[in-house]
Each structure stands twice: as structure tokens, then as C-alpha cells.
């Protein structure tokens, strides 16, 4: 387990300042943050709604 950095944000404003809030426009931008969760995703609720015809 890694420890938290000593200079971590302690207010919402400080946290926002270190965030990159630019839109994700290119595939490279999107791939940077994409995490494939298909192996752990629970799809029972989605399948139930789909079977109702929504």
C-alpha cells in the first residue's frame, strides 16, 4: 500500500487546481482514463430492463 503524498490537497479548491478539466476529445485522451470493467460488471439489472422493452 502506498502512502499519501505530503502535499495532497486539503480543500476542494486545491483539488480542482490539480485536475485536468479539459474535455476528452481524441482517442488517446479517452484511452488514458479508460478502465475495462466488463469482467466485474453486474449486468442483471440491465438485462432485466432490456427484457421489459425499454
PQR file with spaces between the fields and no chain letter, atoms N, CA, C, O and H, PARSE charges and radii, in Angstrom:
ATOM       1  N    UNK     1       0.844   -1.179    0.000 -0.4000 1.5000
ATOM       2  CA   UNK     1       0.000    0.000    0.000 -0.0000 2.0000
ATOM       3  C    UNK     1       0.887    1.239    0.000  0.5500 1.7000
ATOM       4  O    UNK     1       1.859    1.313    0.752 -0.5500 1.4000
ATOM       5  N    UNK     2       0.555    2.201   -0.836 -0.4000 1.5000
ATOM       6  CA   UNK     2       1.361    3.420   -0.880 -0.0000 2.0000
ATOM       7  C    UNK     2       0.801    4.457    0.080  0.5500 1.7000
ATOM       8  O    UNK     2      -0.399    4.483    0.353 -0.5500 1.4000
ATOM       9  H    UNK     2      -0.235    2.141   -1.447  0.4000 1.0000
ATOM      10  N    UNK     3       1.668    5.296    0.579 -0.4000 1.5000
ATOM      11  CA   UNK     3       1.219    6.349    1.488 -0.0000 2.0000
ATOM      12  C    UNK     3       0.793    7.568    0.681  0.5500 1.7000
ATOM      13  O    UNK     3       1.198    7.740   -0.469 -0.5500 1.4000
ATOM      14  H    UNK     3       2.643    5.275    0.356  0.4000 1.0000
ATOM      15  N    UNK     4      -0.015    8.396    1.288 -0.4000 1.5000
ATOM      16  CA   UNK     4      -0.481    9.606    0.623 -0.0000 2.0000
ATOM      17  C    UNK     4       0.644   10.626    0.561  0.5500 1.7000
ATOM      18  O    UNK     4       1.463   10.701    1.477 -0.5500 1.4000
ATOM      19  H    UNK     4      -0.344    8.256    2.222  0.4000 1.0000
ATOM      20  N    UNK     5       0.691   11.412   -0.508 -0.4000 1.5000
ATOM      21  CA   UNK     5       1.745   12.428   -0.602 -0.0000 2.0000
ATOM      22  C    UNK     5       1.551   13.518    0.453  0.5500 1.7000
ATOM      23  O    UNK     5       0.425   13.837    0.834 -0.5500 1.4000
ATOM      24  H    UNK     5       0.025   11.351   -1.252  0.4000 1.0000
ATOM      25  N    UNK     6       2.642   14.069    0.904 -0.4000 1.5000
ATOM      26  CA   UNK     6       2.593   15.096    1.942 -0.0000 2.0000
ATOM      27  C    UNK     6       1.920   16.375    1.446  0.5500 1.7000
ATOM      28  O    UNK     6       1.351   17.122    2.243 -0.5500 1.4000
ATOM      29  H    UNK     6       3.557   13.811    0.594  0.4000 1.0000
ATOM      30  N    UNK     7       1.979   16.633    0.149 -0.4000 1.5000
ATOM      31  CA   UNK     7       1.425   17.875   -0.391 -0.0000 2.0000
ATOM      32  C    UNK     7       0.038   17.672   -1.007  0.5500 1.7000
ATOM      33  O    UNK     7      -0.325   18.385   -1.943 -0.5500 1.4000
ATOM      34  H    UNK     7       2.442   16.026   -0.498  0.4000 1.0000
ATOM      35  N    UNK     8      -0.735   16.720   -0.502 -0.4000 1.5000
ATOM      36  CA   UNK     8      -2.053   16.452   -1.068 -0.0000 2.0000
ATOM      37  C    UNK     8      -3.009   17.616   -0.800  0.5500 1.7000
ATOM      38  O    UNK     8      -2.829   18.382    0.147 -0.5500 1.4000
ATOM      39  H    UNK     8      -0.440   16.141    0.258  0.4000 1.0000
ATOM      40  N    UNK     9      -4.004   17.729   -1.636 -0.4000 1.5000
ATOM      41  CA   UNK     9      -4.979   18.808   -1.500 -0.0000 2.0000
ATOM      42  C    UNK     9      -5.781   18.628   -0.218  0.5500 1.7000
ATOM      43  O    UNK     9      -6.155   17.511    0.139 -0.5500 1.4000
ATOM      44  H    UNK     9      -4.150   17.107   -2.405  0.4000 1.0000
ATOM      45  N    UNK    10      -6.041   19.730    0.466 -0.4000 1.5000
ATOM      46  CA   UNK    10      -6.842   19.655    1.687 -0.0000 2.0000
ATOM      47  C    UNK    10      -8.123   20.484    1.593  0.5500 1.7000
ATOM      48  O    UNK    10      -8.866   20.604    2.567 -0.5500 1.4000
ATOM      49  H    UNK    10      -5.738   20.637    0.176  0.4000 1.0000
ATOM      50  N    UNK    11      -8.375   21.056    0.409 -0.4000 1.5000
ATOM      51  CA   UNK    11      -9.631   21.758    0.154 -0.0000 2.0000
ATOM      52  C    UNK    11     -10.103   21.382   -1.243  0.5500 1.7000
ATOM      53  O    UNK    11      -9.319   20.916   -2.070 -0.5500 1.4000
ATOM      54  H    UNK    11      -7.771   20.959   -0.383  0.4000 1.0000
ATOM      55  N    UNK    12     -11.385   21.588   -1.498 -0.4000 1.5000
ATOM      56  CA   UNK    12     -11.932   21.306   -2.814 -0.0000 2.0000
ATOM      57  C    UNK    12     -11.267   22.194   -3.873  0.5500 1.7000
ATOM      58  O    UNK    12     -10.985   21.737   -4.980 -0.5500 1.4000
ATOM      59  H    UNK    12     -12.022   21.968   -0.827  0.4000 1.0000
ATOM      60  N    UNK    13     -11.024   23.432   -3.538 -0.4000 1.5000
ATOM      61  CA   UNK    13     -10.382   24.356   -4.477 -0.0000 2.0000
ATOM      62  C    UNK    13      -8.983   23.880   -4.844  0.5500 1.7000
ATOM      63  O    UNK    13      -8.596   23.937   -6.011 -0.5500 1.4000
ATOM      64  H    UNK    13     -11.253   23.804   -2.639  0.4000 1.0000
ATOM      65  N    UNK    14      -8.226   23.416   -3.865 -0.4000 1.5000
ATOM      66  CA   UNK    14      -6.874   22.912   -4.125 -0.0000 2.0000
ATOM      67  C    UNK    14      -6.929   21.656   -4.986  0.5500 1.7000
ATOM      68  O    UNK    14      -6.091   21.481   -5.871 -0.5500 1.4000
ATOM      69  H    UNK    14      -8.541   23.371   -2.917  0.4000 1.0000
ATOM      70  N    UNK    15      -7.899   20.784   -4.743 -0.4000 1.5000
ATOM      71  CA   UNK    15      -8.037   19.576   -5.550 -0.0000 2.0000
ATOM      72  C    UNK    15      -8.396   19.928   -6.985  0.5500 1.7000
ATOM      73  O    UNK    15      -7.867   19.324   -7.918 -0.5500 1.4000
ATOM      74  H    UNK    15      -8.579   20.927   -4.025  0.4000 1.0000
ATOM      75  N    UNK    16      -9.279   20.888   -7.175 -0.4000 1.5000
ATOM      76  CA   UNK    16      -9.684   21.302   -8.515 -0.0000 2.0000
ATOM      77  C    UNK    16      -8.504   21.872   -9.292  0.5500 1.7000
ATOM      78  O    UNK    16      -8.388   21.648  -10.497 -0.5500 1.4000
ATOM      79  H    UNK    16      -9.708   21.378   -6.417  0.4000 1.0000
ATOM      80  N    UNK    17      -7.633   22.602   -8.616 -0.4000 1.5000
ATOM      81  CA   UNK    17      -6.484   23.214   -9.285 -0.0000 2.0000
ATOM      82  C    UNK    17      -5.551   22.183   -9.905  0.5500 1.7000
ATOM      83  O    UNK    17      -4.917   22.470  -10.920 -0.5500 1.4000
ATOM      84  H    UNK    17      -7.727   22.784   -7.638  0.4000 1.0000
ATOM      85  N    UNK    18      -5.452   21.002   -9.330 -0.4000 1.5000
ATOM      86  CA   UNK    18      -4.548   19.988   -9.870 -0.0000 2.0000
ATOM      87  C    UNK    18      -5.227   19.066  -10.876  0.5500 1.7000
ATOM      88  O    UNK    18      -4.578   18.207  -11.473 -0.5500 1.4000
ATOM      89  H    UNK    18      -5.967   20.769   -8.505  0.4000 1.0000
ATOM      90  N    UNK    19      -6.529   19.242  -11.065 -0.4000 1.5000
ATOM      91  CA   UNK    19      -7.260   18.408  -12.020 -0.0000 2.0000
ATOM      92  C    UNK    19      -7.149   18.972  -13.429  0.5500 1.7000
ATOM      93  O    UNK    19      -7.100   20.185  -13.636 -0.5500 1.4000
ATOM      94  H    UNK    19      -7.056   19.940  -10.580  0.4000 1.0000
ATOM      95  N    UNK    20      -7.112   18.061  -14.383 -0.4000 1.5000
ATOM      96  CA   UNK    20      -7.142   18.448  -15.791 -0.0000 2.0000
ATOM      97  C    UNK    20      -8.598   18.374  -16.224  0.5500 1.7000
ATOM      98  O    UNK    20      -9.134   17.282  -16.411 -0.5500 1.4000
ATOM      99  H    UNK    20      -7.152   17.076  -14.214  0.4000 1.0000
ATOM     100  N    UNK    21      -9.235   19.511  -16.383 -0.4000 1.5000
ATOM     101  CA   UNK    21     -10.667   19.544  -16.678 -0.0000 2.0000
ATOM     102  C    UNK    21     -10.955   19.748  -18.165  0.5500 1.7000
ATOM     103  O    UNK    21     -12.086   20.055  -18.544 -0.5500 1.4000
ATOM     104  H    UNK    21      -8.799   20.398  -16.231  0.4000 1.0000
ATOM     105  N    UNK    22      -9.944   19.581  -18.994 -0.4000 1.5000
ATOM     106  CA   UNK    22     -10.142   19.711  -20.436 -0.0000 2.0000
ATOM     107  C    UNK    22     -10.984   18.541  -20.941  0.5500 1.7000
ATOM     108  O    UNK    22     -10.880   17.433  -20.413 -0.5500 1.4000
ATOM     109  H    UNK    22      -9.026   19.333  -18.686  0.4000 1.0000
ATOM     110  N    UNK    23     -11.809   18.774  -21.948 -0.4000 1.5000
ATOM     111  CA   UNK    23     -12.621   17.671  -22.479 -0.0000 2.0000
ATOM     112  C    UNK    23     -11.760   16.598  -23.125  0.5500 1.7000
ATOM     113  O    UNK    23     -10.694   16.886  -23.668 -0.5500 1.4000
ATOM     114  H    UNK    23     -11.894   19.673  -22.376  0.4000 1.0000
ATOM     115  N    UNK    24     -12.228   15.369  -23.062 -0.4000 1.5000
ATOM     116  CA   UNK    24     -11.545   14.248  -23.705 -0.0000 2.0000
ATOM     117  C    UNK    24     -12.031   14.188  -25.142  0.5500 1.7000
ATOM     118  O    UNK    24     -13.169   13.792  -25.394 -0.5500 1.4000
ATOM     119  H    UNK    24     -13.095   15.135  -22.621  0.4000 1.0000
ATOM     120  N    UNK    25     -11.188   14.574  -26.084 -0.4000 1.5000
ATOM     121  CA   UNK    25     -11.634   14.659  -27.475 -0.0000 2.0000
ATOM     122  C    UNK    25     -11.006   13.610  -28.385  0.5500 1.7000
ATOM     123  O    UNK    25     -11.658   13.139  -29.317 -0.5500 1.4000
ATOM     124  H    UNK    25     -10.264   14.896  -25.880  0.4000 1.0000
ATOM     125  N    UNK    26      -9.798   13.248  -28.143 -0.4000 1.5000
ATOM     126  CA   UNK    26      -9.152   12.277  -29.023 -0.0000 2.0000
ATOM     127  C    UNK    26      -9.208   10.885  -28.394  0.5500 1.7000
ATOM     128  O    UNK    26      -9.426   10.741  -27.191 -0.5500 1.4000
ATOM     129  H    UNK    26      -9.269   13.631  -27.386  0.4000 1.0000
ATOM     130  N    UNK    27      -9.009    9.873  -29.221 -0.4000 1.5000
ATOM     131  CA   UNK    27      -8.967    8.502  -28.701 -0.0000 2.0000
ATOM     132  C    UNK    27      -7.857    8.342  -27.676  0.5500 1.7000
ATOM     133  O    UNK    27      -8.007    7.602  -26.703 -0.5500 1.4000
ATOM     134  H    UNK    27      -8.832    9.990  -30.198  0.4000 1.0000
ATOM     135  N    UNK    28      -6.755    9.023  -27.888 -0.4000 1.5000
ATOM     136  CA   UNK    28      -5.633    8.947  -26.948 -0.0000 2.0000
ATOM     137  C    UNK    28      -6.039    9.496  -25.581  0.5500 1.7000
ATOM     138  O    UNK    28      -5.684    8.928  -24.548 -0.5500 1.4000
ATOM     139  H    UNK    28      -6.633    9.624  -28.678  0.4000 1.0000
ATOM     140  N    UNK    29      -6.787   10.606  -25.583 -0.4000 1.5000
ATOM     141  CA   UNK    29      -7.268   11.179  -24.323 -0.0000 2.0000
ATOM     142  C    UNK    29      -8.176   10.201  -23.595  0.5500 1.7000
ATOM     143  O    UNK    29      -8.042    9.998  -22.388 -0.5500 1.4000
ATOM     144  H    UNK    29      -7.074   11.067  -26.422  0.4000 1.0000
ATOM     145  N    UNK    30      -9.093    9.599  -24.328 -0.4000 1.5000
ATOM     146  CA   UNK    30     -10.061    8.688  -23.738 -0.0000 2.0000
ATOM     147  C    UNK    30      -9.366    7.424  -23.233  0.5500 1.7000
ATOM     148  O    UNK    30      -9.656    6.957  -22.132 -0.5500 1.4000
ATOM     149  H    UNK    30      -9.201    9.764  -25.309  0.4000 1.0000
ATOM     150  N    UNK    31      -8.458    6.872  -24.023 -0.4000 1.5000
ATOM     151  CA   UNK    31      -7.741    5.652  -23.622 -0.0000 2.0000
ATOM     152  C    UNK    31      -6.911    5.863  -22.367  0.5500 1.7000
ATOM     153  O    UNK    31      -6.652    4.920  -21.619 -0.5500 1.4000
ATOM     154  H    UNK    31      -8.222    7.251  -24.918  0.4000 1.0000
ATOM     155  N    UNK    32      -6.500    7.082  -22.142 -0.4000 1.5000
ATOM     156  CA   UNK    32      -5.685    7.392  -20.961 -0.0000 2.0000
ATOM     157  C    UNK    32      -6.445    7.077  -19.668  0.5500 1.7000
ATOM     158  O    UNK    32      -5.842    6.667  -18.676 -0.5500 1.4000
ATOM     159  H    UNK    32      -6.710    7.848  -22.750  0.4000 1.0000
ATOM     160  N    UNK    33      -7.763    7.269  -19.679 -0.4000 1.5000
ATOM     161  CA   UNK    33      -8.564    7.089  -18.472 -0.0000 2.0000
ATOM     162  C    UNK    33      -9.477    5.870  -18.514  0.5500 1.7000
ATOM     163  O    UNK    33     -10.109    5.549  -17.507 -0.5500 1.4000
ATOM     164  H    UNK    33      -8.253    7.602  -20.484  0.4000 1.0000
ATOM     165  N    UNK    34      -9.564    5.188  -19.643 -0.4000 1.5000
ATOM     166  CA   UNK    34     -10.481    4.066  -19.788 -0.0000 2.0000
ATOM     167  C    UNK    34     -10.034    2.869  -18.956  0.5500 1.7000
ATOM     168  O    UNK    34      -8.861    2.496  -18.964 -0.5500 1.4000
ATOM     169  H    UNK    34      -9.051    5.449  -20.461  0.4000 1.0000
ATOM     170  N    UNK    35     -10.971    2.280  -18.250 -0.4000 1.5000
ATOM     171  CA   UNK    35     -10.718    1.070  -17.484 -0.0000 2.0000
ATOM     172  C    UNK    35     -11.796    0.072  -17.884  0.5500 1.7000
ATOM     173  O    UNK    35     -12.985    0.346  -17.722 -0.5500 1.4000
ATOM     174  H    UNK    35     -11.924    2.583  -18.243  0.4000 1.0000
ATOM     175  N    UNK    36     -11.393   -1.078  -18.401 -0.4000 1.5000
ATOM     176  CA   UNK    36     -12.349   -2.106  -18.809 -0.0000 2.0000
ATOM     177  C    UNK    36     -12.854   -2.831  -17.570  0.5500 1.7000
ATOM     178  O    UNK    36     -12.106   -3.554  -16.912 -0.5500 1.4000
ATOM     179  H    UNK    36     -10.427   -1.301  -18.533  0.4000 1.0000
ATOM     180  N    UNK    37     -14.115   -2.632  -17.263 -0.4000 1.5000
ATOM     181  CA   UNK    37     -14.710   -3.251  -16.087 -0.0000 2.0000
ATOM     182  C    UNK    37     -15.683   -4.371  -16.459  0.5500 1.7000
ATOM     183  O    UNK    37     -16.464   -4.816  -15.618 -0.5500 1.4000
ATOM     184  H    UNK    37     -14.722   -2.045  -17.798  0.4000 1.0000
ATOM     185  N    UNK    38     -15.643   -4.825  -17.700 -0.4000 1.5000
ATOM     186  CA   UNK    38     -16.608   -5.816  -18.158 -0.0000 2.0000
ATOM     187  C    UNK    38     -16.549   -7.122  -17.360  0.5500 1.7000
ATOM     188  O    UNK    38     -17.570   -7.794  -17.215 -0.5500 1.4000
ATOM     189  H    UNK    38     -15.008   -4.464  -18.383  0.4000 1.0000
ATOM     190  N    UNK    39     -15.390   -7.489  -16.848 -0.4000 1.5000
ATOM     191  CA   UNK    39     -15.267   -8.740  -16.092 -0.0000 2.0000
ATOM     192  C    UNK    39     -15.946   -8.664  -14.728  0.5500 1.7000
ATOM     193  O    UNK    39     -16.331   -9.696  -14.178 -0.5500 1.4000
ATOM     194  H    UNK    39     -14.560   -6.943  -16.966  0.4000 1.0000
ATOM     195  N    UNK    40     -16.099   -7.478  -14.181 -0.4000 1.5000
ATOM     196  CA   UNK    40     -16.692   -7.340  -12.847 -0.0000 2.0000
ATOM     197  C    UNK    40     -18.049   -6.653  -12.857  0.5500 1.7000
ATOM     198  O    UNK    40     -18.689   -6.524  -11.814 -0.5500 1.4000
ATOM     199  H    UNK    40     -15.787   -6.640  -14.628  0.4000 1.0000
ATOM     200  N    UNK    41     -18.489   -6.215  -14.020 -0.4000 1.5000
ATOM     201  CA   UNK    41     -19.759   -5.500  -14.125 -0.0000 2.0000
ATOM     202  C    UNK    41     -20.925   -6.459  -13.914  0.5500 1.7000
ATOM     203  O    UNK    41     -20.956   -7.548  -14.488 -0.5500 1.4000
ATOM     204  H    UNK    41     -17.969   -6.319  -14.868  0.4000 1.0000
ATOM     205  N    UNK    42     -21.877   -6.049  -13.092 -0.4000 1.5000
ATOM     206  CA   UNK    42     -23.095   -6.824  -12.858 -0.0000 2.0000
ATOM     207  C    UNK    42     -24.134   -6.379  -13.874  0.5500 1.7000
ATOM     208  O    UNK    42     -24.561   -5.225  -13.853 -0.5500 1.4000
ATOM     209  H    UNK    42     -21.852   -5.165  -12.627  0.4000 1.0000
ATOM     210  N    UNK    43     -24.540   -7.262  -14.751 -0.4000 1.5000
ATOM     211  CA   UNK    43     -25.445   -6.884  -15.839 -0.0000 2.0000
ATOM     212  C    UNK    43     -26.883   -7.351  -15.629  0.5500 1.7000
ATOM     213  O    UNK    43     -27.719   -7.164  -16.513 -0.5500 1.4000
ATOM     214  H    UNK    43     -24.193   -8.199  -14.768  0.4000 1.0000
ATOM     215  N    UNK    44     -27.189   -7.948  -14.488 -0.4000 1.5000
ATOM     216  CA   UNK    44     -28.543   -8.455  -14.262 -0.0000 2.0000
ATOM     217  C    UNK    44     -29.590   -7.351  -14.380  0.5500 1.7000
ATOM     218  O    UNK    44     -30.629   -7.561  -15.006 -0.5500 1.4000
ATOM     219  H    UNK    44     -26.510   -8.099  -13.770  0.4000 1.0000
ATOM     220  N    UNK    45     -29.344   -6.195  -13.801 -0.4000 1.5000
ATOM     221  CA   UNK    45     -30.313   -5.097  -13.840 -0.0000 2.0000
ATOM     222  C    UNK    45     -30.500   -4.593  -15.266  0.5500 1.7000
ATOM     223  O    UNK    45     -31.626   -4.307  -15.674 -0.5500 1.4000
ATOM     224  H    UNK    45     -28.500   -6.025  -13.293  0.4000 1.0000
ATOM     225  N    UNK    46     -29.425   -4.479  -16.024 -0.4000 1.5000
ATOM     226  CA   UNK    46     -29.510   -4.010  -17.410 -0.0000 2.0000
ATOM     227  C    UNK    46     -30.305   -5.008  -18.236  0.5500 1.7000
ATOM     228  O    UNK    46     -31.167   -4.621  -19.026 -0.5500 1.4000
ATOM     229  H    UNK    46     -28.511   -4.710  -15.693  0.4000 1.0000
ATOM     230  N    UNK    47     -30.019   -6.288  -18.057 -0.4000 1.5000
ATOM     231  CA   UNK    47     -30.745   -7.317  -18.802 -0.0000 2.0000
ATOM     232  C    UNK    47     -32.223   -7.332  -18.442  0.5500 1.7000
ATOM     233  O    UNK    47     -33.070   -7.560  -19.305 -0.5500 1.4000
ATOM     234  H    UNK    47     -29.319   -6.603  -17.415  0.4000 1.0000
ATOM     235  N    UNK    48     -32.538   -7.092  -17.175 -0.4000 1.5000
ATOM     236  CA   UNK    48     -33.943   -7.080  -16.750 -0.0000 2.0000
ATOM     237  C    UNK    48     -34.688   -5.930  -17.403  0.5500 1.7000
ATOM     238  O    UNK    48     -35.824   -6.113  -17.841 -0.5500 1.4000
ATOM     239  H    UNK    48     -31.850   -6.907  -16.474  0.4000 1.0000
ATOM     240  N    UNK    49     -34.095   -4.766  -17.482 -0.4000 1.5000
ATOM     241  CA   UNK    49     -34.729   -3.604  -18.110 -0.0000 2.0000
ATOM     242  C    UNK    49     -34.880   -3.843  -19.605  0.5500 1.7000
ATOM     243  O    UNK    49     -35.914   -3.513  -20.186 -0.5500 1.4000
ATOM     244  H    UNK    49     -33.172   -4.616  -17.126  0.4000 1.0000
ATOM     245  N    UNK    50     -33.863   -4.410  -20.225 -0.4000 1.5000
ATOM     246  CA   UNK    50     -33.940   -4.694  -21.655 -0.0000 2.0000
ATOM     247  C    UNK    50     -35.048   -5.685  -21.970  0.5500 1.7000
ATOM     248  O    UNK    50     -35.712   -5.570  -23.000 -0.5500 1.4000
ATOM     249  H    UNK    50     -33.023   -4.677  -19.753  0.4000 1.0000
ATOM     250  N    UNK    51     -35.252   -6.653  -21.095 -0.4000 1.5000
ATOM     251  CA   UNK    51     -36.294   -7.655  -21.351 -0.0000 2.0000
ATOM     252  C    UNK    51     -37.683   -7.058  -21.245  0.5500 1.7000
ATOM     253  O    UNK    51     -38.642   -7.633  -21.760 -0.5500 1.4000
ATOM     254  H    UNK    51     -34.713   -6.747  -20.258  0.4000 1.0000
ATOM     255  N    UNK    52     -37.811   -5.896  -20.577 -0.4000 1.5000
ATOM     256  CA   UNK    52     -39.101   -5.221  -20.481 -0.0000 2.0000
ATOM     257  C    UNK    52     -39.398   -4.386  -21.710  0.5500 1.7000
ATOM     258  O    UNK    52     -40.511   -3.885  -21.875 -0.5500 1.4000
ATOM     259  H    UNK    52     -37.032   -5.429  -20.159  0.4000 1.0000
ATOM     260  N    UNK    53     -38.403   -4.235  -22.574 -0.4000 1.5000
ATOM     261  CA   UNK    53     -38.598   -3.486  -23.810 -0.0000 2.0000
ATOM     262  C    UNK    53     -38.315   -2.004  -23.718  0.5500 1.7000
ATOM     263  O    UNK    53     -38.750   -1.236  -24.576 -0.5500 1.4000
ATOM     264  H    UNK    53     -37.499   -4.642  -22.440  0.4000 1.0000
ATOM     265  N    UNK    54     -37.589   -1.587  -22.686 -0.4000 1.5000
ATOM     266  CA   UNK    54     -37.258   -0.161  -22.573 -0.0000 2.0000
ATOM     267  C    UNK    54     -36.050    0.169  -23.387  0.5500 1.7000
ATOM     268  O    UNK    54     -35.621    1.323  -23.415 -0.5500 1.4000
ATOM     269  H    UNK    54     -37.235   -2.211  -21.989  0.4000 1.0000
